[in-house]
Amino acid sequence: MELTVQNAEFALQEAGKSNPGPWVDHSRYACVSLRTLTRYWKISGGNLGKALD
C-alpha cells in the first residue's frame, strides 16, 4: 500500500472503529502539526528556528 494522506486517514478510521477513543483526533492533530513543521523546515532550508522567528 502506498503511503498517502488518504490511505493514512482510511487506516485511522478503521482503527478508530475497532478501538474508539480520543487518540483518533489526537493522531489527526499530530499529523497536521507535522505537516506544518515540515513546510517550515523546507522553507527555512533546515533552520527551523530561523523560519519561526
C-alpha positions, -999 to 999 in steps of 0.1 A, spaced: 0 0 0 13 34 -10 17 59 19 -7 88 12 -29 111 33 -59 92 20 -46 58 30 -35 71 64 -69 86 70 -86 53 60 -63 33 83 -70 57 111 -108 54 106 -106 16 106 -85 15 137 -109 40 154 -138 17 147 -122 -12 165 -107 9 193 -125 42 196 -112 70 218 -97 104 219 -64 91 204 -80 92 169 -85 130 170 -51 134 187 -35 115 158 -51 138 133 -39 169 151 -4 154 154 -4 148 116 -14 184 108 13 197 131 39 176 115 29 188 80 31 224 92 65 219 107 77 201 76 67 231 54 85 255 77 116 232 77 116 232 39 112 270 37 139 276 62 165 254 44 168 232 75 169 260 101 136 257 118 144 283 145 151 309 118 118 301 100 97 305 132 113 339 141 
